[in-house]
Amino acid sequence: MTDGRKNLIPMTALTETEQRALQKKGGKKSVESRRSRKEMRTFVEAMTSADASKLVPAKIVDFCASQNVLCTVENAMHAAMCIKAVAKGDPMAYNAALNRLLGTPAQKVTLDGNFTNIVDPAKLKKYRQELEKDEDIGTQ
């Protein structure tokens, strides 16, 4: 098996013109890659904000309506994840819902099924205070 690094030429061994040509080529690839990622991000945002009321079970549509939120694909995905976590006791769905809620990994599940809490208690306390503040604002 050959080592591919033997074929590499250090930038210092190239002329200035050759260095610029390689840098230009790398810059073009970088721009192409950024554009591709942006297109994918735009597509995913459009998909997740689309109306999903005809695609999901009536329970999820009714729940979204009761919470005065649109039944978008994103909201339906969150609802389905929470339902799976609660109804089926799925630890991975529970972790995904908790991670989405807190914005960071909340727990680690080991292969033997045990949970290890990795939530920062200060972050959880801050989140709960924000929830209470939101509830206070809603009652005024």
Backbone as CSV, one residue per row, in Angstrom:
resi,resn,N_x,N_y,N_z,CA_x,CA_y,CA_z,C_x,C_y,C_z
1,MET,0.842,-1.172,0.000,0.000,0.000,0.000,0.891,1.240,0.000
2,THR,0.590,2.183,-0.877,1.419,3.386,-0.970,0.879,4.457,-0.042
3,ASP,1.789,5.284,0.396,1.439,6.402,1.262,1.222,7.621,0.378
4,GLY,0.000,8.148,0.337,-0.342,9.263,-0.541,0.406,10.542,-0.219
5,ARG,0.943,10.639,0.993,1.646,11.863,1.376,2.980,12.021,0.653
6,LYS,3.490,10.944,0.124,4.769,11.033,-0.597,4.617,11.847,-1.879
7,ASN,3.413,11.889,-2.415,3.160,12.624,-3.652,2.939,14.113,-3.427
8,LEU,2.755,14.514,-2.176,2.475,15.915,-1.878,3.737,16.759,-1.987
9,ILE,3.556,17.949,-2.528,4.672,18.894,-2.638,4.373,20.042,-1.683
10,PRO,5.288,20.385,-0.802,5.040,21.492,0.120,4.877,22.819,-0.639
11,MET,4.034,23.704,-0.086,3.785,24.996,-0.729,5.080,25.794,-0.891
12,THR,5.983,25.631,0.038,7.240,26.393,-0.035,8.099,25.966,-1.216
13,ALA,7.869,24.741,-1.723,8.653,24.253,-2.856,8.067,24.715,-4.192
14,LEU,6.873,25.323,-4.172,6.230,25.797,-5.395,6.583,27.258,-5.655
15,THR,6.489,27.638,-6.915,6.713,29.046,-7.252,5.494,29.846,-6.795
16,GLU,5.665,31.168,-6.767,4.575,32.036,-6.342,3.353,31.881,-7.243
17,THR,3.576,31.740,-8.523,2.486,31.586,-9.491,1.737,30.278,-9.246
18,GLU,2.477,29.203,-8.995,1.855,27.911,-8.725,1.061,27.951,-7.414
19,GLN,1.615,28.640,-6.411,0.916,28.771,-5.132,-0.407,29.504,-5.320
20,ARG,-0.369,30.618,-6.074,-1.587,31.396,-6.320,-2.628,30.563,-7.072
21,ALA,-2.177,29.779,-8.031,-3.099,28.944,-8.811,-3.797,27.919,-7.908
22,LEU,-3.033,27.294,-7.007,-3.621,26.328,-6.080,-4.576,27.008,-5.104
23,GLN,-4.190,28.185,-4.611,-5.046,28.914,-3.676,-6.346,29.356,-4.356
24,LYS,-6.237,29.768,-5.607,-7.406,30.194,-6.370,-8.360,29.007,-6.553
25,LYS,-7.778,27.859,-6.893,-8.574,26.650,-7.088,-9.282,26.264,-5.778
26,GLY,-8.558,26.352,-4.660,-9.142,26.044,-3.345,-10.234,27.025,-2.979
27,GLY,-10.037,28.299,-3.286,-11.044,29.322,-3.004,-12.327,29.077,-3.765
28,LYS,-12.199,28.681,-5.034,-13.383,28.403,-5.852,-14.156,27.214,-5.289
29,LYS,-13.446,26.169,-4.881,-14.099,24.996,-4.294,-14.802,25.371,-2.991
30,SER,-14.169,26.246,-2.213,-14.750,26.687,-0.949,-16.059,27.424,-1.192
31,VAL,-16.078,28.313,-2.166,-17.291,29.064,-2.505,-18.384,28.103,-2.978
32,GLU,-18.001,27.157,-3.813,-18.955,26.169,-4.323,-19.570,25.372,-3.178
33,SER,-18.754,24.976,-2.232,-19.219,24.205,-1.089,-20.142,25.036,-0.199
34,ARG,-19.800,26.312,0.033,-20.660,27.194,0.839,-22.010,27.395,0.175
35,ARG,-22.013,27.599,-1.141,-23.277,27.775,-1.871,-24.139,26.524,-1.768
36,SER,-23.516,25.378,-1.883,-24.245,24.122,-1.791,-24.878,23.968,-0.407
37,ARG,-24.121,24.271,0.653,-24.652,24.187,2.012,-25.796,25.178,2.214
38,LYS,-25.656,26.387,1.645,-26.701,27.393,1.774,-27.980,26.934,1.077
39,GLU,-27.849,26.359,-0.115,-29.018,25.842,-0.832,-29.713,24.754,-0.024
40,MET,-28.926,23.859,0.573,-29.497,22.780,1.378,-30.189,23.357,2.610
41,ARG,-29.574,24.326,3.266,-30.171,24.951,4.447,-31.498,25.635,4.080
42,THR,-31.516,26.345,2.945,-32.730,27.013,2.479,-33.829,26.001,2.195
43,PHE,-33.453,24.893,1.559,-34.410,23.836,1.251,-34.993,23.245,2.530
44,VAL,-34.138,22.936,3.498,-34.604,22.345,4.756,-35.504,23.326,5.500
45,GLU,-35.143,24.606,5.513,-35.982,25.612,6.172,-37.347,25.695,5.503
46,ALA,-37.373,25.650,4.175,-38.645,25.690,3.448,-39.478,24.452,3.753
47,MET,-38.835,23.305,3.802,-39.553,22.058,4.079,-40.125,22.054,5.497
48,THR,-39.325,22.460,6.476,-39.788,22.389,7.860,-40.831,23.450,8.183
49,SER,-40.888,24.519,7.396,-41.904,25.545,7.663,-43.173,25.313,6.839
50,ALA,-43.207,24.259,6.042,-44.382,23.949,5.224,-45.524,23.425,6.091
51,ASP,-46.743,23.601,5.618,-47.931,23.122,6.321,-47.955,21.596,6.291
52,ALA,-48.117,20.997,7.465,-48.103,19.538,7.552,-49.437,18.984,8.008
53,SER,-50.463,19.826,8.068,-51.738,19.381,8.650,-52.365,18.216,7.890
54,LYS,-52.083,18.064,6.602,-52.648,16.950,5.832,-51.745,15.710,5.861
55,LEU,-50.549,15.867,6.435,-49.590,14.769,6.419,-49.491,14.008,7.743
56,VAL,-49.929,14.628,8.821,-49.709,14.045,10.145,-51.032,13.597,10.758
57,PRO,-50.970,12.757,11.793,-52.201,12.302,12.453,-52.997,13.479,13.029
58,ALA,-54.291,13.294,13.113,-55.188,14.345,13.594,-54.846,14.777,15.013
59,LYS,-54.321,13.860,15.845,-53.965,14.201,17.221,-52.937,15.334,17.254
60,ILE,-51.954,15.253,16.369,-50.902,16.282,16.333,-51.473,17.601,15.821
61,VAL,-52.339,17.535,14.802,-52.973,18.752,14.268,-53.814,19.408,15.356
62,ASP,-54.582,18.602,16.089,-55.417,19.134,17.166,-54.564,19.750,18.274
63,PHE,-53.458,19.080,18.603,-52.580,19.621,19.644,-52.001,20.970,19.222
64,CYS,-51.532,21.055,17.983,-50.989,22.329,17.482,-52.058,23.423,17.551
65,ALA,-53.279,23.081,17.163,-54.377,24.055,17.194,-54.665,24.490,18.622
66,SER,-54.619,23.549,19.569,-54.894,23.897,20.968,-53.816,24.814,21.550
67,GLN,-52.612,24.756,20.985,-51.508,25.603,21.457,-51.382,26.884,20.639
68,ASN,-52.295,27.092,19.698,-52.285,28.271,18.818,-50.992,28.400,18.024
69,VAL,-50.489,27.270,17.535,-49.309,27.282,16.659,-49.669,26.598,15.350
70,LEU,-49.004,26.991,14.288,-49.226,26.354,12.998,-48.722,24.920,13.040
71,CYS,-49.377,24.064,12.328,-48.941,22.670,12.251,-47.943,22.545,11.106
72,THR,-46.725,23.010,11.358,-45.672,22.917,10.355,-44.981,21.571,10.489
73,VAL,-44.157,21.244,9.530,-43.399,19.993,9.576,-42.514,19.981,10.825
74,GLU,-41.881,21.107,11.122,-41.000,21.180,12.292,-41.779,20.925,13.581
75,ASN,-42.931,21.583,13.745,-43.738,21.380,14.954,-44.241,19.946,15.036
76,ALA,-44.628,19.375,13.910,-45.089,17.986,13.890,-43.959,17.031,14.277
77,MET,-42.741,17.319,13.824,-41.589,16.479,14.179,-41.336,16.531,15.683
78,HIS,-41.407,17.734,16.260,-41.200,17.867,17.707,-42.283,17.128,18.484
79,ALA,-43.535,17.285,18.042,-44.648,16.601,18.718,-44.475,15.089,18.636
80,ALA,-44.128,14.588,17.465,-43.947,13.138,17.289,-42.802,12.624,18.161
81,MET,-41.733,13.404,18.266,-40.593,13.010,19.090,-41.013,12.931,20.566
82,CYS,-41.786,13.910,21.028,-42.248,13.908,22.419,-43.215,12.759,22.671
83,ILE,-44.111,12.501,21.718,-45.071,11.398,21.859,-44.326,10.069,21.936
84,LYS,-43.330,9.912,21.096,-42.554,8.666,21.098,-41.823,8.503,22.429
85,ALA,-41.301,9.602,22.955,-40.572,9.550,24.225,-41.504,9.155,25.365
86,VAL,-42.713,9.699,25.372,-43.637,9.447,26.467,-44.383,8.124,26.284
87,ALA,-44.996,7.942,25.124,-45.859,6.781,24.912,-45.090,5.467,24.838
88,LYS,-43.938,5.500,24.200,-43.191,4.254,23.996,-42.003,4.112,24.937
89,GLY,-41.747,5.157,25.731,-40.623,5.086,26.664,-39.287,4.991,25.958
90,ASP,-39.181,5.611,24.805,-37.958,5.550,24.006,-36.927,6.526,24.563
91,PRO,-35.819,6.024,25.137,-34.823,6.925,25.730,-34.141,7.832,24.703
92,MET,-33.988,7.360,23.466,-33.340,8.201,22.455,-34.245,9.378,22.088
93,ALA,-35.554,9.121,21.988,-36.496,10.199,21.694,-36.552,11.176,22.857
94,TYR,-36.492,10.650,24.078,-36.480,11.505,25.263,-35.257,12.418,25.249
95,ASN,-34.097,11.836,24.951,-32.864,12.631,24.891,-32.940,13.686,23.793
96,ALA,-33.462,13.310,22.638,-33.566,14.258,21.528,-34.477,15.420,21.907
97,ALA,-35.614,15.125,22.560,-36.540,16.180,22.979,-35.885,17.080,24.021
98,LEU,-35.196,16.480,24.979,-34.531,17.254,26.021,-33.404,18.101,25.440
99,ASN,-32.652,17.547,24.505,-31.580,18.298,23.859,-32.140,19.492,23.106
100,ARG,-33.249,19.292,22.409,-33.872,20.380,21.653,-34.371,21.466,22.597
101,LEU,-34.916,21.041,23.714,-35.458,21.969,24.700,-34.359,22.812,25.341
102,LEU,-33.273,22.157,25.740,-32.200,22.859,26.452,-31.121,23.395,25.525
103,GLY,-31.079,22.914,24.302,-30.075,23.394,23.358,-28.732,22.715,23.476
104,THR,-28.622,21.739,24.362,-27.366,20.999,24.527,-27.700,19.558,24.868
105,PRO,-26.746,18.671,24.738,-27.000,17.310,25.198,-27.320,17.318,26.693
106,ALA,-28.411,16.660,27.067,-28.851,16.681,28.456,-28.475,15.418,29.202
107,GLN,-28.512,14.301,28.512,-28.184,13.046,29.148,-27.403,12.173,28.191
108,LYS,-26.683,11.245,28.786,-25.945,10.284,27.985,-26.477,8.910,28.365
109,VAL,-26.819,8.120,27.367,-27.325,6.772,27.614,-26.212,5.796,27.290
110,THR,-25.910,4.941,28.230,-24.885,3.935,28.000,-25.532,2.703,27.382
111,LEU,-24.730,1.813,26.873,-25.248,0.628,26.194,-26.043,-0.279,27.125
112,ASP,-25.769,-0.224,28.413,-26.530,-1.058,29.341,-27.866,-0.434,29.731
113,GLY,-28.186,0.742,29.149,-29.484,1.365,29.379,-29.513,2.370,30.512
114,ASN,-28.390,2.579,31.166,-28.343,3.549,32.262,-28.190,4.969,31.730
115,PHE,-28.769,5.923,32.458,-28.679,7.332,32.086,-27.637,8.025,32.951
116,THR,-26.901,8.918,32.343,-25.980,9.765,33.079,-26.378,11.205,32.779
117,ASN,-26.717,11.945,33.825,-27.101,13.338,33.630,-25.874,14.159,33.302
118,ILE,-25.925,14.898,32.204,-24.821,15.792,31.874,-25.327,17.215,31.678
119,VAL,-26.523,17.482,32.259,-27.103,18.819,32.175,-26.407,19.709,33.187
120,ASP,-26.080,20.898,32.757,-25.534,21.890,33.667,-26.696,22.381,34.535
121,PRO,-26.656,22.152,35.851,-27.780,22.549,36.709,-28.112,24.036,36.604
122,ALA,-27.109,24.870,36.407,-27.348,26.309,36.280,-28.158,26.606,35.022
123,LYS,-27.857,25.914,33.941,-28.577,26.122,32.686,-30.029,25.679,32.817
124,LEU,-30.250,24.548,33.494,-31.600,24.052,33.708,-32.389,25.023,34.584
125,LYS,-31.755,25.560,35.618,-32.409,26.530,36.504,-32.778,27.787,35.721
126,LYS,-31.865,28.255,34.874,-32.123,29.439,34.061,-33.294,29.179,33.117
127,TYR,-33.339,27.993,32.521,-34.429,27.643,31.608,-35.761,27.659,32.353
128,ARG,-35.787,27.071,33.553,-37.023,27.045,34.338,-37.466,28.459,34.718
129,GLN,-36.507,29.333,35.056,-36.843,30.719,35.383,-37.434,31.434,34.170
130,GLU,-36.882,31.166,32.984,-37.426,31.770,31.764,-38.852,31.293,31.507
131,LEU,-39.106,30.011,31.754,-40.454,29.476,31.601,-41.424,30.159,32.550
132,GLU,-40.997,30.310,33.803,-41.853,30.962,34.805,-42.121,32.415,34.412
133,LYS,-41.085,33.092,33.895,-41.244,34.478,33.466,-42.239,34.557,32.310
134,ASP,-42.130,33.624,31.353,-43.059,33.586,30.225,-44.485,33.363,30.709
135,GLU,-44.652,32.480,31.705,-45.988,32.218,32.246,-46.532,33.452,32.940
136,ASP,-45.657,34.190,33.669,-46.073,35.401,34.360,-46.519,36.459,33.346
137,ILE,-45.798,36.584,32.261,-46.139,37.560,31.233,-47.482,37.193,30.608
138,GLY,-47.727,35.912,30.399,-48.960,35.466,29.787,-50.182,35.684,30.667
139,THR,-49.999,35.736,31.983,-51.143,35.909,32.894,-51.471,37.378,33.133
140,GLN,-50.610,38.280,32.738,-50.869,39.710,32.980,-51.805,40.275,31.961
